Amino acid sequence: MRNLAIQQAVYVPLGAMLALIAFAFTVPGYHPLSQHLSELGLMPGLPAKAVQVGAVVSGSAIIVFSLALLAQGRRFALTVLTSILFGVSMVSNGVFTTGSPLHGLYGIGIFSILTPLLFLAELGPAASTRMAWIARAISLLGMAYLWLMLSGFDPEPYRGLTQRIALLPAFGWYTFAALELRRSRI
C-alpha cells in the first residue's frame, strides 16, 4: 500500500495540474497568460468545477504521498509537515474560491518552498546527484516566484504564465521525489 501511495505521486499531482492548465486554454473569456488558474473558479459551470477537481485531486495526492513518507517513521518528519501543509492548502483551493482567505488557507502552502530542500536533507547520503540539483533548483524557483509576487514585479499581463512556470516544478517535484524513493529503495 505504501509503495502505491508513493508511486501515484509520479503521475497524479503534476498530471492534475497539467490537465487543469490545458483545460484553461479552452475556456472562452479566460486569458491563461494573464489570469491565475484560481480565477477559473470564479466562472460559472465547468471552469469552476475543473478548478475544484484539479486542486482537490492534486492536493489529496500530495497528502497521500506525505502519509506514505510518514510511514517511514521520523526520518522524513519535516518533509511530511511541509508537504501536508501544501496538500491541505491545495485542497482548500478547490473548496474555497479565490478572494476568500480560506482559499489556500491563509497562504500556508508557502512552506512548500522548503519541501524539496528538507527532503534532500532527510534523504541524506542516499540522495542522487540529480535529486540534489533538482531539489535546490525547485526551491530556488519557488522563492523567485514568491519574490516576484510580493515585490509587485510579477508582470500583470503575464502573471498567469509566471504562475504556470512556477507550478510545473513545484508539482513536478513530487514526480522526482517518488522516482528517487523508488531508485534508492527507501
Secondary structure, DSSP 8 states (H G I E B T S, - for coil): -HHHHHHGGGTHHHHHHHHHHHHHTT-TT--TTTS-GGGGGGSSSHHHHHHHHHHHHHHHHHHHHHHHHHTT-GGGHHHHHHHHHHHHHHHHHHHS-TTSTTTTTTTGGGGGGGHHHHHHHHHGGG--HHHHHHHHHHHHHHHHHHHHHHHT-S-GGGHHHHHHHHHHHHHHHHHHHHHHHHHHT-
